[in-house]
Amino acid sequence: MIVWWLQQVVLTLVAGFFLVFGVQILVGAYRLDDPFTFIMTFFASNLIILISLTLLIGFVYRAWRVYRELRRNGPGDGEP
């Protein structure tokens, strides 16, 4: 059970890292002079942000749902 929680924490941290990384790329895109490079970097950063935010929400929701189920049933009944 502890391995599952550790896995969820690691996945949440990785998704959070890529979310911050995508925002940093987005901020850096506004410093570019070439319009083509700006457009490509802008859309790439938005894709990174959207995917990582979706994964982050999914990991947090799954952990919250399991935590709520464990509190309702007790620690031995509802292992994921």
SEMARLUM-356995 format. One record per residue (C-alpha): residue number from 1; residue in one letter; x, y, z. Coordinates in nm, 4 decimals, padded with zeros to 6 digits. Layout:
SEMARLUM-356995
{NUM 'a' {X Y Z}}
...
END
This chain:
SEMARLUM-356995
{1 'm' {00.0000 00.0000 00.0000}}
{2 'i' {00.2826 00.2404 00.0838}}
{3 'v' {00.4377 00.1752 -00.2588}}
{4 'w' {00.1167 00.2888 -00.4283}}
{5 'w' {00.1120 00.6141 -00.2292}}
{6 'l' {00.4803 00.6723 -00.3006}}
{7 'q' {00.4146 00.6146 -00.6703}}
{8 'q' {00.1299 00.8677 -00.6666}}
{9 'v' {00.3483 01.1272 -00.4935}}
{10 'v' {00.6294 01.0768 -00.7472}}
{11 'l' {00.3900 01.0998 -01.0427}}
{12 't' {00.2312 01.4136 -00.8974}}
{13 'l' {00.5730 01.5738 -00.8503}}
{14 'v' {00.6758 01.4861 -01.2069}}
{15 'a' {00.3530 01.6339 -01.3455}}
{16 'g' {00.4084 01.9459 -01.1334}}
{17 'f' {00.7638 01.9747 -01.2635}}
{18 'f' {00.6466 01.9626 -01.6248}}
{19 'l' {00.3759 02.2167 -01.5480}}
{20 'v' {00.6371 02.4611 -01.4158}}
{21 'f' {00.8670 02.3729 -01.7067}}
{22 'g' {00.5877 02.4509 -01.9562}}
{23 'v' {00.5198 02.7857 -01.7925}}
{24 'q' {00.8913 02.8706 -01.8074}}
{25 'i' {00.8970 02.7865 -02.1787}}
{26 'l' {00.5887 03.0031 -02.2306}}
{27 'v' {00.7530 03.2982 -02.0572}}
{28 'g' {01.0681 03.2434 -02.2621}}
{29 'a' {00.8659 03.2372 -02.5835}}
{30 'y' {00.7713 03.6024 -02.5368}}
{31 'r' {01.1404 03.6980 -02.5442}}
{32 'l' {01.1947 03.5571 -02.8934}}
{33 'd' {01.2319 03.7857 -03.1927}}
{34 'd' {01.1509 03.5448 -03.4771}}
{35 'p' {00.7712 03.5123 -03.5282}}
{36 'f' {00.7907 03.1517 -03.6513}}
{37 't' {00.9978 03.0439 -03.3506}}
{38 'f' {00.7604 03.2288 -03.1190}}
{39 'i' {00.4543 03.0528 -03.2602}}
{40 'm' {00.6147 02.7080 -03.2438}}
{41 't' {00.7435 02.7625 -02.8888}}
{42 'f' {00.4115 02.9119 -02.7765}}
{43 'f' {00.2052 02.6170 -02.8970}}
{44 'a' {00.4581 02.3621 -02.7682}}
{45 's' {00.4543 02.5176 -02.4222}}
{46 'n' {00.0746 02.5247 -02.4171}}
{47 'l' {00.0661 02.1565 -02.5087}}
{48 'i' {00.3103 02.0739 -02.2281}}
{49 'i' {00.1027 02.2773 -01.9830}}
{50 'l' {-00.2272 02.1172 -02.0854}}
{51 'i' {-00.0977 01.7600 -02.0708}}
{52 's' {00.0835 01.8031 -01.7397}}
{53 'l' {-00.2115 01.9838 -01.5807}}
{54 't' {-00.4492 01.7093 -01.6911}}
{55 'l' {-00.2188 01.4408 -01.5498}}
{56 'l' {-00.1727 01.6373 -01.2272}}
{57 'i' {-00.5484 01.6682 -01.1771}}
{58 'g' {-00.5924 01.2977 -01.2519}}
{59 'f' {-00.3251 01.1868 -01.0045}}
{60 'v' {-00.4568 01.4106 -00.7275}}
{61 'y' {-00.8163 01.3002 -00.7908}}
{62 'r' {-00.7202 00.9317 -00.7853}}
{63 'a' {-00.5271 00.9712 -00.4595}}
{64 'w' {-00.8133 01.1680 -00.3037}}
{65 'r' {-01.0656 00.9041 -00.4096}}
{66 'v' {-00.8571 00.6192 -00.2626}}
{67 'y' {-00.7972 00.8170 00.0575}}
{68 'r' {-01.1691 00.8812 00.0943}}
{69 'e' {-01.2448 00.5118 00.0364}}
{70 'l' {-00.9831 00.4042 00.2917}}
{71 'r' {-01.1289 00.6372 00.5531}}
{72 'r' {-01.4745 00.4943 00.4898}}
{73 'n' {-01.3836 00.1221 00.4882}}
{74 'g' {-01.0736 00.1054 00.7045}}
{75 'p' {-00.7110 00.0413 00.6065}}
{76 'g' {-00.7403 -00.3311 00.5223}}
{77 'd' {-01.0452 -00.3368 00.2973}}
{78 'g' {-00.9926 -00.1045 00.0008}}
{79 'e' {-00.6403 -00.1420 -00.1310}}
{80 'p' {-00.5954 -00.0059 -00.4833}}
END
